Amino acid sequence: MRDHSTDGNAAAPPQALLERLKDYGQEDAFALWDELTAEERELLVKDIESLDLSRIDRIIRCSFRSQGLPTAAIEPVPESCVSTLEERTLQERERWWKMGLKAISEGKLAVVLLSGGQGTRLGSSDPKGCFNIGLPSGKSLFQLQAERILCVQRLAAQSTNEGSGGFVPIHWYIMTSPFTDDATRKFFESHKYFGLEADQVTFFQQGTIPCVSKDGKFIIENPYKVAKSPDGNGGVYSALKSSRLLEDMATRGVRYLDCYGVDNALVRVADPTFLGYFIDKGVATAAKVVRKAYPQEKVGVFVRRGKGGPLSVVEYTELDPTLASAINQETGRLRFCWSNVCLHMFTLDFLNQVANGLEKDSIYHLAEKKIPSIHGYTMGLKLEQFIFDAFPYAPSTALYEILREEEFAPVKNANGSNFDTPDSARLLVLRLHTRWVVAAGGFLTHSVPLYATGCGDITALLLRWGKPRSHLPRKNVSRSL
């Protein structure tokens, strides 16, 4: 039997909290108060007290108000903003490589990993970074990325006259969510941080925000809890600011941030060439891009908003089919061809600026989803910010073209899906590593066709990005690497 309080005063919701809810039109959060036990009432009060009601109300109002407002017409990204593969010279790549390694050796680069998601679509409740895509080594996404950081650290140390004596570790800031934080920390601890020092890894949580109905009311997940969801990968900006990690970065002497998503099996973490390009251009932001494969490909693309306006990203759903198919007669490419693949570089100064700008404007994307509620799953709205929401705030942005098959192997869907699966990512990794072995003078001994499998995965510690180290053994290589 439920133990309801019979005392009139004890049974009433806290008056001050109820008045605050009324101020923002959210008093329905207490609608089931009379049916709750004393313990459940305490849980509900704590849940609501944890909410920054004035901030949430501002976000809801600004986000709803922004819907349907006219936006500036879009234009293609100017050619001058893009470093294309065909235009990039060997001399430029070598110069950027050296510039990047120098900055890394001086401790000016930190890495920010967006890792708040679970592997739900992959059939796992674990953090997505824990996922093993089936490589012969059995390495998780986290381990692949940690080893790439170790590789770059060693290269940076070797590039200095002091050698390892003047070595400064690359600090790795890992954004989790309330749903993945504990499991992520334990995974790193149980694997001894994959060879990194524990004190060069910092975990921090992205925020959550209440889910709302189409009229902006909180959706109640159960009688004593408001339904909430993570605030999107763009929540990294407010999370870095609120956790005072932007100050921590400044204290460490960091000036540049390499920011990427966890679900890319081929990501070149702390890529010296990209960093050197970024520094050389003197811009506030930069992004690696791939060419759109075909007009209807479901990817966001970079555009220019308005004549002479900032670069930004539009989702494929926002791009008119006629514009999506338009061809640039001078280059032969699609006019809107530069796809966003969540591989970004920022200055620390810009991150401070954009964290303040996004918070001030408080405009979130509204995503209609099925939300768990006291009435079962109901259609409602999740509010999210995206990592690319920062670009319109940037005074200058440069794009850097990469090859999909070398740097972009997304892991988003379970095997059996048509694209972006662990199987497709594994094949891309194995094929790349096979090409590295052959380029280094190695030989493949297995009889399975090269295009179908690849040789095996090679530890990043043996490699210079895209260029096998000269000491990679020149011998026969089997798939058991």
MOTA-V685827 format. One record per helix or strand of 2 or more residues. SS is the DSSP state (~ for helix, > for strand). FROM is the first residue (numbers start at 1). TO is the last residue. If there is no record, write none. Layout:
BEGIN
SS:FROM:TO / SS:FROM:TO
END
This chain:
BEGIN
~:8:11 / ~:15:23 / ~:27:30 / ~:33:35 / ~:38:49 / ~:53:66 / >:74:75 / ~:79:81 / >:82:83 / ~:90:105 / >:109:114 / ~:120:122 / ~:128:130 / ~:141:159 / ~:163:166 / >:171:176 / ~:181:190 / ~:192:195 / ~:198:200 / >:201:205 / >:208:210 / >:220:222 / >:225:226 / >:228:230 / ~:233:242 / ~:245:252 / >:256:261 / ~:272:281 / >:285:291 / >:301:305 / >:311:314 / ~:316:318 / ~:321:325 / >:338:347 / ~:348:361 / >:365:373 / >:376:384 / ~:387:393 / >:397:401 / ~:404:407 / ~:422:439 / >:443:444 / ~:460:462 / >:463:464 / >:467:468 / >:476:477
END
